[in-house]
Amino acid sequence: MDHASDQPRDRPFDLVLSGGTLVNQDGAHMADLGVRGGRIAAIGDLGGAASTERQDCTGLHLLPGVIDTQVHFREPGLDHKEDLESGSRAAVMGGVTAVFEMPNTDPLTTSAEALADKVARAHHRMHCDFAFWVGGTHANAGQVAELERLPGAAGIKVFVGSSTGSLLVEDDAGVREILRRTRRRAAFHAEDEPMLRERKSLRVAGDPASHPVWRSPEVALKATRRLVALAHETGARIHLLHVSTAEEMDYLAGHKDVASVEVTPHHLTLDGDEAYARLGTLVQMNPPVRGDAHRRRLWWGLRQGVADILGSDHAPHTLAEKAKPYPGSPSGMTGVQTLVPIMLDHVAAGRLSLARLVDLTSAGPKRLFGIARKGRLALGYDADVTVVDLKHRATIRNDWIASKSAWTPYDGVAVTGWPVGTVVRGARVMWDGRLTAPSRGEAVVFEEALARA
């Protein structure tokens, strides 16, 4: 593939996004963006430049393509809930240009063969670019150094507490073996499995509000402390997914040498003190949505820079499945399509700056996971752009959700700020709420695995 810097400067651009406000390493400023061969080839005044396609972006903001590093698209094995095509369609409808998909499918993504199968299923079928987490287990601990560097691998993901599916490494010895061998940043679902077993009797039949009582802050903090200690012992880098408690945020502020932190829109937005009464099992997640005191401390951690990135933890189930009485109801909700509008509404309310949102959704993932050519609007980078209207007011509705599961906990929620366009490697794949290009998603390339790319 041609590189932008190798191409003749008088060659027409494939696409020019004109008249918008770019948010990049220079801050926010008005500029045109020119694309050739899927890469950013020029930034500046391109009013007189020849181009095959030109899109007027007057009044809009151009953000580096949003990267959602935690989604569950359920294929293979559970594709009545979601599949790679439908999940990625939801992603681009919401302004997301790349996703990292989780390994708790059927079969589990725990081998080179299972990973290669997912990459093959996704190539030019998914609408956005993609990578896949490989599940860490007792059985494959000896192979993680090879598995994490295979094409399309985001790294190793470990469940130390049980969630959806059967992936589980609950003991320190098993986690230690994985961390001793990994060379990339390993991701963890941090809830202490022995404590979960001990506390199972605290679940109240028919009452999803007992979910955060069972899966308490102490359950999360104990697992997080164990993982940080093992990271220090082994010299490994760890990534704590969906941090949900005030206690964890306070603790992790003192361990940024080894631990990065993800927060989710639902833990930042939904108030467990009222959400269970209003939404019932629709708000049931692992780890749980908690009360306002925890939510406020998560925002403190975000403002202080303890939180590194946002992930949606998009984990769809059908409405029929969610309608089962608790605790027979599964944990999980849709989220990839609502990440951008929900967080833009927080920007509009003054809870975070647009620059901080960009850091959480593009520059942050690039920095943590060593993503090549993504995460910035800069020459030579992939032309991944999330185009947003910061002033557009809209109401999120279930009938907008492109996921197979076709529902959102934010149904009826009014927001200010909306994704107008999704550009993936120079192709406008979504514009004004419609798919505008064929699916052409490709595997994300990582700096630590370039020798294998």
C-alpha positions as CSV (number, residue, x, y, z in Angstrom):
1,M,0.0,0.0,0.0
2,D,1.2,3.5,-0.9
3,H,2.2,5.8,2.0
4,A,1.0,9.4,1.9
5,S,4.5,10.7,1.9
6,D,5.5,8.6,-1.1
7,Q,2.7,10.0,-3.3
8,P,3.0,12.9,-5.8
9,R,1.7,16.0,-4.2
10,D,-0.3,17.0,-7.3
11,R,-2.2,13.7,-7.3
12,P,-5.9,14.2,-6.6
13,F,-7.1,13.3,-3.1
14,D,-9.4,10.4,-2.8
15,L,-11.4,12.3,-0.2
16,V,-11.3,15.8,1.3
17,L,-13.2,16.6,4.5
18,S,-13.6,20.4,4.3
19,G,-14.5,23.2,6.6
20,G,-14.6,21.3,9.9
21,T,-12.8,21.8,13.2
22,L,-10.0,19.2,13.6
23,V,-9.1,18.1,17.1
24,N,-5.6,16.8,17.0
25,Q,-2.1,17.3,18.5
26,D,-2.4,21.0,17.7
27,G,-5.6,21.4,19.7
28,A,-8.9,22.3,18.0
29,H,-8.7,24.4,14.8
30,M,-10.4,24.8,11.5
31,A,-8.7,22.8,8.7
32,D,-9.4,20.6,5.8
33,L,-8.2,17.0,5.8
34,G,-7.1,15.2,2.6
35,V,-6.9,11.5,2.2
36,R,-5.0,9.3,-0.3
37,G,-4.7,5.5,-0.2
38,G,-6.5,5.3,3.1
39,R,-4.0,7.5,4.9
40,I,-4.1,11.2,5.9
41,A,-2.1,13.0,3.2
42,A,-2.6,16.7,4.0
43,I,-4.0,18.9,6.7
44,G,-4.7,22.6,6.0
45,D,-6.4,24.8,3.4
46,L,-7.4,22.3,0.6
47,G,-10.1,24.5,-1.0
48,G,-8.4,24.4,-4.4
49,A,-7.2,20.8,-4.3
50,A,-8.6,18.3,-6.7
51,S,-10.4,15.3,-5.1
52,T,-12.5,12.4,-6.2
53,E,-14.9,13.1,-3.3
54,R,-15.4,16.1,-1.1
55,Q,-17.5,16.3,2.0
56,D,-18.6,19.6,3.6
57,C,-18.0,19.5,7.3
58,T,-18.9,23.1,8.2
59,G,-20.0,23.3,11.8
60,L,-18.8,19.8,12.6
61,H,-15.8,18.6,14.6
62,L,-13.4,15.9,13.3
63,L,-12.1,13.7,16.0
64,P,-9.5,10.9,15.7
65,G,-11.4,7.7,15.0
66,V,-12.9,6.4,18.3
67,I,-11.5,3.0,19.3
68,D,-13.6,0.9,21.6
69,T,-11.2,-1.7,23.2
70,Q,-13.9,-3.8,24.9
71,V,-16.8,-5.3,23.0
72,H,-18.5,-8.7,22.9
73,F,-19.8,-9.4,19.4
74,R,-20.8,-13.1,20.4
75,E,-19.6,-14.8,17.1
76,P,-19.0,-17.7,16.9
77,G,-21.5,-19.7,18.9
78,L,-23.8,-17.0,20.4
79,D,-24.7,-15.1,17.2
80,H,-28.5,-15.0,17.9
81,K,-27.5,-12.1,20.2
82,E,-24.9,-10.4,17.9
83,D,-22.4,-11.2,15.2
84,L,-19.3,-9.5,13.8
85,E,-21.3,-7.8,11.1
86,S,-24.2,-6.6,13.2
87,G,-21.9,-5.5,16.1
88,S,-19.6,-3.6,13.8
89,R,-22.6,-2.0,12.1
90,A,-23.7,-0.7,15.5
91,A,-20.2,0.5,16.0
92,V,-19.9,2.7,12.9
93,M,-23.5,3.9,13.3
94,G,-22.2,5.3,16.6
95,G,-19.0,6.8,15.3
96,V,-16.6,4.0,16.3
97,T,-13.9,3.2,13.8
98,A,-12.2,0.2,15.5
99,V,-13.0,-2.3,18.2
100,F,-11.2,-5.0,20.2
101,E,-13.5,-8.0,20.6
102,M,-13.5,-10.3,23.6
103,P,-12.7,-14.0,23.8
104,N,-15.7,-15.5,25.6
105,T,-17.3,-16.9,22.5
106,D,-18.1,-20.5,21.6
107,P,-15.5,-21.9,21.0
108,L,-13.4,-19.7,23.2
109,T,-10.7,-17.6,21.5
110,T,-7.8,-19.4,23.3
111,S,-5.8,-20.8,20.4
112,A,-4.1,-19.6,17.2
113,E,-6.7,-21.5,15.2
114,A,-9.6,-19.8,17.0
115,L,-8.0,-16.4,16.5
116,A,-7.4,-17.0,12.8
117,D,-11.0,-18.1,12.4
118,K,-12.2,-14.9,13.9
119,V,-9.9,-12.7,11.8
120,A,-11.1,-14.6,8.6
121,R,-14.7,-14.1,9.6
122,A,-14.2,-10.4,10.2
123,H,-12.0,-9.4,7.2
124,H,-14.1,-7.2,4.8
125,R,-17.2,-8.3,6.6
126,M,-17.0,-6.1,9.6
127,H,-17.7,-2.4,8.9
128,C,-14.9,-1.1,11.2
129,D,-11.4,-2.3,11.9
130,F,-10.9,-4.9,14.5
131,A,-8.6,-6.9,16.8
132,F,-9.4,-9.8,19.1
133,W,-8.4,-10.5,22.6
134,V,-7.0,-14.0,23.2
135,G,-8.3,-15.6,26.4
136,G,-5.6,-16.6,28.9
137,T,-6.1,-20.0,30.6
138,H,-4.2,-22.5,32.6
139,A,-3.9,-24.6,29.5
140,N,-2.4,-22.0,27.2
141,A,-0.3,-20.1,29.7
142,G,2.9,-21.5,28.2
143,Q,1.9,-20.1,24.7
144,V,0.8,-16.6,25.6
145,A,4.0,-14.9,24.3
146,E,3.3,-16.4,20.9
147,L,-0.5,-16.0,20.9
148,E,-0.4,-12.3,21.9
149,R,1.8,-11.4,18.8
150,L,-0.3,-13.2,16.2
151,P,-2.0,-11.1,13.5
152,G,-5.2,-9.6,14.8
153,A,-4.4,-10.2,18.4
154,A,-5.1,-7.3,20.8
155,G,-3.3,-9.1,23.6
156,I,-4.2,-11.5,26.4
157,K,-7.5,-11.2,28.4
158,V,-8.0,-13.0,31.7
159,F,-11.1,-13.4,33.8
160,V,-10.2,-13.8,37.5
161,G,-13.9,-13.6,38.3
162,S,-16.6,-15.5,36.4
163,S,-18.8,-13.6,34.0
164,T,-20.5,-14.6,30.7
165,G,-18.9,-17.8,29.4
166,S,-16.5,-20.3,31.0
167,L,-13.2,-18.5,30.8
168,L,-11.7,-18.3,34.4
169,V,-8.3,-18.2,36.0
170,E,-9.1,-17.5,39.6
171,D,-5.8,-18.6,41.4
172,D,-2.7,-16.5,41.8
173,A,-0.5,-19.3,40.5
174,G,-2.4,-19.4,37.2
175,V,-2.3,-15.6,36.8
176,R,1.4,-15.5,37.7
177,E,2.2,-18.0,34.9
178,I,0.5,-15.8,32.3
179,L,2.0,-12.6,33.5
180,R,5.5,-14.1,33.6
181,R,5.2,-14.9,29.9
182,T,3.3,-11.9,28.5
183,R,5.3,-9.0,26.9
184,R,2.2,-6.9,26.1
185,R,-0.3,-5.3,28.4
186,A,-2.7,-8.0,29.7
187,A,-6.3,-7.1,30.4
188,F,-8.3,-8.4,33.4
189,H,-11.8,-8.7,34.6
190,A,-11.1,-8.2,38.3
191,E,-13.6,-9.7,40.6
192,D,-12.5,-12.2,43.3
193,E,-14.0,-15.6,42.4
194,P,-13.7,-17.2,45.9
195,M,-15.5,-14.2,47.4
196,L,-18.2,-14.4,44.7
197,R,-18.8,-18.1,45.6
198,E,-19.0,-17.2,49.3
199,R,-21.4,-14.4,48.8
200,K,-23.8,-16.1,46.4
201,S,-26.5,-16.4,49.1
202,L,-26.8,-12.6,49.1
203,R,-28.6,-12.7,45.7
204,V,-32.3,-12.2,46.2
205,A,-34.5,-14.0,43.7
206,G,-36.4,-11.5,41.6
207,D,-34.4,-8.5,42.8
208,P,-31.6,-7.3,40.5
209,A,-30.8,-4.6,43.0
210,S,-29.1,-7.4,45.0
211,H,-26.6,-7.8,42.2
212,P,-24.2,-5.1,43.5
213,V,-24.6,-6.5,47.0
214,W,-23.4,-9.9,45.9
215,R,-20.7,-8.5,43.6
216,S,-19.6,-5.9,46.2
217,P,-16.9,-3.3,46.1
218,E,-14.8,-5.5,48.3
219,V,-15.0,-8.3,45.7
220,A,-13.6,-6.0,43.1
221,L,-10.9,-4.4,45.3
222,K,-9.6,-7.7,46.5
223,A,-9.0,-9.0,42.9
224,T,-7.5,-5.7,41.9
225,R,-5.0,-5.7,44.8
226,R,-4.0,-9.3,44.0
227,L,-3.4,-8.4,40.3
228,V,-1.3,-5.3,41.2
229,A,0.8,-7.4,43.5
230,L,1.4,-10.0,40.8
231,A,2.2,-7.3,38.3
232,H,4.9,-5.9,40.6
233,E,6.2,-9.4,41.3
234,T,6.5,-10.4,37.6
235,G,7.3,-7.0,36.0
236,A,4.2,-7.2,33.8
237,R,1.9,-4.5,32.6
238,I,-1.8,-5.0,33.4
239,H,-5.0,-3.3,32.3
240,L,-8.0,-3.2,34.7
241,L,-11.2,-3.4,32.7
242,H,-14.5,-1.6,33.7
243,V,-13.3,-0.3,37.1
244,S,-16.5,0.4,39.0
245,T,-15.7,1.3,42.6
246,A,-14.4,4.3,44.5
247,E,-12.0,2.0,46.5
248,E,-10.4,0.7,43.3
249,M,-10.0,4.2,41.9
250,D,-8.3,5.4,45.0
251,Y,-6.0,2.4,45.2
252,L,-5.1,2.4,41.5
253,A,-4.0,6.1,41.7
254,G,-1.0,4.8,43.6
255,H,-0.1,2.0,41.1
256,K,0.1,3.7,37.7
257,D,3.6,2.2,37.2
258,V,2.0,-1.2,36.4
259,A,-1.7,-0.7,36.0
260,S,-3.8,1.1,33.4
261,V,-7.5,1.8,34.0
262,E,-10.6,1.6,31.9
263,V,-14.0,3.1,32.8
264,T,-17.3,2.6,31.0
265,P,-20.0,5.1,30.0
266,H,-22.6,3.1,32.0
267,H,-20.6,3.2,35.2
268,L,-20.1,7.0,34.7
269,T,-23.7,7.7,33.7
270,L,-26.2,5.3,35.4
271,D,-27.0,5.7,39.1
272,G,-27.5,2.3,40.7
273,D,-29.4,4.0,43.5
274,E,-32.3,4.4,41.1
275,A,-31.5,2.5,37.9
276,Y,-32.4,-1.0,39.2
277,A,-35.9,0.2,40.1
278,R,-36.3,1.8,36.7
279,L,-34.6,-0.7,34.4
280,G,-34.5,-4.0,36.3
281,T,-32.3,-6.6,34.8
282,L,-31.6,-4.4,31.8
283,V,-29.0,-2.6,34.0
284,Q,-27.5,-5.9,35.3
285,M,-23.8,-5.9,34.4
286,N,-20.5,-7.5,35.7
287,P,-19.1,-5.6,37.6
288,P,-22.4,-4.0,38.6
289,V,-23.7,-0.5,38.1
290,R,-23.3,1.0,41.6
291,G,-24.6,3.9,43.6
292,D,-23.9,7.6,43.1
293,A,-20.9,7.7,45.6
294,H,-19.0,5.3,43.4
295,R,-20.0,7.1,40.2
296,R,-18.7,10.4,41.6
297,R,-15.4,8.9,42.5
298,L,-15.0,7.4,39.0
299,W,-15.5,10.9,37.6
300,W,-12.8,12.1,40.1
301,G,-10.5,9.4,38.7
302,L,-11.2,10.5,35.2
303,R,-10.6,14.1,35.9
304,Q,-7.3,13.3,37.8
305,G,-6.0,11.2,35.0
306,V,-6.2,7.9,36.9
307,A,-8.6,6.5,34.2
308,D,-6.7,6.0,31.0
309,I,-9.4,5.0,28.5
310,L,-13.1,4.4,27.9
311,G,-14.5,1.1,26.8
312,S,-18.2,0.3,26.2
313,D,-18.2,-3.3,27.4
314,H,-20.9,-3.8,24.7
315,A,-22.3,-7.2,25.8
316,P,-25.7,-7.8,24.2
317,H,-28.4,-10.3,25.2
318,T,-31.9,-10.5,23.8
319,L,-34.7,-8.9,25.6
320,A,-36.2,-12.4,26.2
321,E,-33.0,-13.4,27.9
322,K,-32.9,-10.3,30.0
323,A,-36.5,-10.8,31.0
324,K,-35.7,-13.9,33.0
325,P,-36.1,-13.4,36.7
326,Y,-33.0,-12.5,38.6
327,P,-30.5,-14.2,39.1
328,G,-31.4,-16.3,36.0
329,S,-31.0,-13.2,33.9
330,P,-27.7,-12.7,32.1
331,S,-25.4,-9.8,32.8
332,G,-24.7,-7.4,29.9
333,M,-26.1,-4.6,27.8
334,T,-25.5,-2.9,24.5
335,G,-23.1,0.0,24.5
336,V,-20.8,0.4,21.4
337,Q,-23.3,2.5,19.5
338,T,-24.1,4.8,22.4
339,L,-20.6,5.4,23.7
340,V,-20.0,8.6,21.5
341,P,-23.4,10.3,22.1
342,I,-23.5,9.6,25.8
343,M,-20.0,10.9,26.3
344,L,-20.6,13.9,24.1
345,D,-23.5,14.8,26.3
346,H,-21.1,14.7,29.3
347,V,-18.9,17.1,27.3
348,A,-21.9,19.4,26.6
349,A,-22.7,19.3,30.4
350,G,-19.1,20.4,31.2
351,R,-18.1,17.2,32.9
352,L,-15.1,16.7,30.7
353,S,-13.4,18.5,27.8
354,L,-13.5,17.4,24.2
355,A,-9.7,17.0,24.4
356,R,-10.0,14.6,27.3
357,L,-12.6,12.6,25.4
358,V,-10.2,12.3,22.5
359,D,-7.5,11.1,24.9
360,L,-9.8,8.5,26.4
361,T,-11.0,7.1,23.1
362,S,-8.2,7.4,20.6
363,A,-4.8,8.7,21.9
364,G,-5.2,6.6,25.1
365,P,-5.8,3.3,23.4
366,K,-3.0,3.9,21.0
367,R,-0.6,4.7,23.9
368,L,-1.6,1.7,26.0
369,F,-1.7,-1.0,23.4
370,G,0.8,0.3,20.8
371,I,-1.6,0.6,17.9
372,A,0.2,1.5,14.7
373,R,-1.0,4.4,12.6
374,K,-4.2,5.1,14.6
375,G,-5.3,7.4,17.4
376,R,-4.3,10.7,15.9
377,L,-5.2,13.0,13.0
378,A,-1.7,13.4,11.6
379,L,0.1,12.8,8.3
380,G,0.8,9.2,7.5
381,Y,-1.9,7.9,9.9
382,D,-4.9,5.9,8.9
383,A,-7.7,8.2,7.9
384,D,-10.0,7.1,10.7
385,V,-12.3,10.0,11.6
386,T,-15.3,10.3,13.9
387,V,-17.3,13.3,12.7
388,V,-19.6,14.8,15.3
389,D,-22.0,17.7,15.7
390,L,-21.5,19.0,19.3
391,K,-24.7,21.1,19.2
392,H,-27.1,18.5,17.7
393,R,-29.8,17.5,20.2
394,A,-31.4,14.0,19.8
395,T,-33.1,11.4,21.8
396,I,-31.6,7.9,21.9
397,R,-34.2,5.3,20.9
398,N,-34.3,1.5,20.7
399,D,-35.2,1.6,17.0
400,W,-31.8,3.4,16.3
401,I,-29.8,0.6,17.8
402,A,-28.3,-1.6,15.0
403,S,-27.3,-4.5,17.4
404,K,-29.2,-7.7,16.8
405,S,-30.5,-7.4,20.4
406,A,-32.1,-4.0,19.4
407,W,-32.3,-2.3,22.8
408,T,-30.4,0.1,24.9
409,P,-30.6,1.2,28.6
410,Y,-30.6,4.7,27.3
411,D,-33.9,4.4,25.4
412,G,-35.6,7.8,25.7
413,V,-32.5,9.7,27.0
414,A,-32.0,13.1,25.4
415,V,-28.4,14.1,24.6
416,T,-26.5,17.0,23.2
417,G,-23.8,15.9,20.7
418,W,-24.2,13.3,18.0
419,P,-22.1,11.2,15.6
420,V,-22.6,12.5,12.0
421,G,-20.0,10.5,10.1
422,T,-17.7,7.5,10.5
423,V,-14.6,7.4,8.2
424,V,-12.5,4.2,8.3
425,R,-9.2,4.3,6.4
426,G,-10.6,7.0,4.1
427,A,-14.0,5.5,3.4
428,R,-17.1,7.2,4.6
429,V,-18.9,4.1,6.0
430,M,-21.6,6.1,7.8
431,W,-23.0,9.5,7.2
432,D,-26.2,11.1,8.7
433,G,-27.4,7.8,10.1
434,R,-27.0,5.7,7.0
435,L,-24.4,3.1,5.9
436,T,-22.7,4.7,2.9
437,A,-20.0,2.1,1.9
438,P,-19.6,-1.7,1.8
439,S,-18.0,-3.4,4.8
440,R,-14.2,-3.3,4.5
441,G,-12.9,-3.8,8.0
442,E,-9.3,-5.0,8.4
443,A,-7.2,-6.2,11.3
444,V,-5.6,-3.5,13.5
445,V,-1.8,-3.5,13.4
446,F,0.2,-3.3,16.6
447,E,3.7,-1.9,17.0
448,E,4.8,-4.8,19.3
449,A,3.7,-7.4,16.6
450,L,4.9,-5.7,13.4
451,A,7.3,-8.5,12.7
452,R,4.3,-10.8,12.3
453,A,2.1,-8.4,10.4
